[in-house]
Amino acid sequence: MEAEDFLHAHIPLTRAMGLRVVPHSSGFAVEAPVALNHNHLHTAFGGSINAVATLAGYAFLWMELRSRAVHLVILRSSIRFVRPIRANIQAVCIAPECEQIAQFAASLHSGEKARIALHVRVEERGELAARFAATFAGLTNFATTGNSGAMV
């Protein structure tokens, strides 16, 4: 619930989307109901699918780095939609290799540009619905107005 509370407090869209952090055996997962995120065909809106996937990656990194003063931003992303979603949108961030996380953290610690590629599998009832890939950056020297690292 820690990540979910953080997202709802700092990224208001997540509450409106009904986003929840959920357990998943393959990685860090978030989900949102289609009832709050549908299009004119009553399937999941593509923008909502993209947002849920982005938030899965963002929340995964936030959980990994929450003890540090790091601001996370997304640099680029791509999504490939495989099939429509009619139930819950579930996005699972597949954890990168430990070495990648360690290198990302080491770059942050040394003040270098820290970037990491993440992959997210978007599912409906365990079936692939979309593939998402993104590059996130971590910033340690960023002037803010008290947003506690919430920058997507």
C-alpha positions as CSV (number, residue, x, y, z in Angstrom):
1,M,0.0,0.0,0.0
2,E,3.0,2.3,0.4
3,A,3.4,2.8,-3.3
4,E,-0.4,3.1,-3.9
5,D,-0.7,5.8,-1.2
6,F,2.3,7.7,-2.6
7,L,0.8,7.6,-6.1
8,H,-2.6,8.8,-5.0
9,A,-1.1,11.6,-2.9
10,H,1.4,12.9,-5.6
11,I,-0.2,11.9,-8.9
12,P,-3.9,12.8,-8.6
13,L,-4.8,11.0,-11.9
14,T,-4.1,7.7,-10.2
15,R,-7.0,8.1,-7.8
16,A,-9.4,9.1,-10.6
17,M,-8.3,6.1,-12.6
18,G,-9.0,3.8,-9.7
19,L,-5.3,2.6,-9.8
20,R,-4.3,0.0,-7.2
21,V,-1.1,-1.8,-6.5
22,V,-1.8,-5.6,-6.7
23,P,0.3,-8.7,-6.0
24,H,1.8,-10.5,-9.0
25,S,4.2,-13.4,-9.2
26,S,6.1,-12.0,-12.2
27,G,6.9,-8.5,-10.9
28,F,5.5,-5.3,-9.5
29,A,1.9,-4.8,-10.7
30,V,-0.8,-2.1,-10.7
31,E,-4.3,-2.3,-12.1
32,A,-7.2,-0.1,-13.0
33,P,-10.8,-1.0,-13.8
34,V,-12.1,-0.5,-17.3
35,A,-15.2,1.0,-15.8
36,L,-13.2,4.2,-15.0
37,N,-10.9,4.0,-18.1
38,H,-13.1,3.0,-21.1
39,N,-13.5,4.4,-24.6
40,H,-16.6,4.7,-26.8
41,L,-16.5,1.0,-27.4
42,H,-16.5,0.2,-23.7
43,T,-13.0,-1.3,-23.9
44,A,-10.0,0.1,-22.2
45,F,-9.0,3.6,-23.5
46,G,-5.5,3.4,-25.1
47,G,-4.3,6.4,-23.2
48,S,-5.3,4.8,-19.9
49,I,-3.5,1.6,-20.9
50,N,-0.4,3.7,-21.6
51,A,-0.8,5.6,-18.3
52,V,-1.2,2.4,-16.2
53,A,1.9,0.9,-17.9
54,T,3.9,4.1,-17.2
55,L,2.8,4.1,-13.6
56,A,3.8,0.4,-13.2
57,G,7.4,1.3,-14.2
58,Y,7.4,4.5,-12.2
59,A,6.1,2.8,-9.0
60,F,8.5,0.0,-9.4
61,L,11.5,2.4,-9.5
62,W,10.0,4.5,-6.7
63,M,9.8,1.4,-4.5
64,E,13.4,0.4,-5.3
65,L,14.7,4.0,-4.5
66,R,12.3,5.4,-2.0
67,S,14.9,5.8,0.7
68,R,16.9,8.2,-1.6
69,A,16.2,11.8,-2.5
70,V,15.6,10.9,-6.2
71,H,13.2,12.4,-8.7
72,L,12.1,10.0,-11.4
73,V,11.1,11.1,-14.9
74,I,10.2,9.2,-18.0
75,L,12.4,10.0,-21.0
76,R,10.7,8.0,-23.7
77,S,8.3,5.2,-24.1
78,S,6.6,3.0,-26.7
79,I,3.6,0.7,-26.5
80,R,2.3,-2.0,-28.8
81,F,-1.4,-2.9,-28.3
82,V,-2.1,-6.6,-28.9
83,R,-5.8,-6.8,-28.2
84,P,-8.6,-4.9,-26.5
85,I,-9.1,-5.1,-22.7
86,R,-12.6,-5.5,-21.4
87,A,-11.9,-6.2,-17.7
88,N,-9.2,-4.8,-15.4
89,I,-6.1,-3.2,-17.0
90,Q,-3.2,-4.9,-15.2
91,A,0.4,-3.7,-15.9
92,V,3.3,-5.8,-14.6
93,C,6.8,-4.2,-14.5
94,I,9.3,-7.0,-15.1
95,A,12.1,-6.4,-12.7
96,P,15.4,-5.8,-14.5
97,E,18.6,-7.7,-13.6
98,C,20.0,-6.7,-10.2
99,E,23.1,-5.4,-11.9
100,Q,21.0,-2.9,-13.9
101,I,19.4,-1.6,-10.7
102,A,22.8,-1.4,-9.0
103,Q,24.3,0.5,-11.9
104,F,21.3,2.9,-11.9
105,A,21.8,3.5,-8.1
106,A,25.5,3.9,-8.5
107,S,25.1,6.5,-11.2
108,L,22.7,8.4,-9.0
109,H,25.1,8.3,-6.1
110,S,28.0,9.6,-8.2
111,G,25.9,12.4,-9.6
112,E,26.0,11.1,-13.1
113,K,23.0,10.8,-15.4
114,A,21.1,7.7,-14.3
115,R,19.0,6.0,-16.9
116,I,17.3,2.6,-16.9
117,A,15.1,0.7,-19.4
118,L,12.0,-1.0,-18.1
119,H,9.6,-3.4,-19.7
120,V,6.0,-3.7,-18.7
121,R,3.6,-6.4,-19.7
122,V,-0.1,-5.2,-19.8
123,E,-2.5,-8.1,-19.2
124,E,-6.2,-8.8,-18.9
125,R,-6.8,-11.9,-16.8
126,G,-3.3,-13.1,-17.4
127,E,-3.4,-12.7,-21.2
128,L,-1.1,-10.3,-23.0
129,A,-2.9,-7.2,-24.1
130,A,0.0,-4.7,-24.7
131,R,3.8,-4.5,-24.5
132,F,5.3,-1.3,-23.1
133,A,9.0,-0.2,-22.9
134,A,10.3,2.9,-21.4
135,T,13.5,4.7,-20.4
136,F,13.4,6.4,-17.0
137,A,15.9,8.8,-15.6
138,G,16.7,9.5,-12.0
139,L,17.6,13.1,-10.9
140,T,19.3,13.9,-7.6
141,N,19.9,17.7,-8.1
142,F,16.5,18.9,-9.1
143,A,14.7,22.0,-7.7
144,T,11.2,21.2,-6.7
145,T,8.3,22.7,-4.8
146,G,7.8,19.8,-2.4
147,N,6.6,17.1,-4.7
148,S,8.5,14.3,-2.9
149,G,9.9,12.8,-6.1
150,A,6.6,12.6,-8.0
151,M,7.5,13.5,-11.5
152,V,6.3,11.3,-14.3
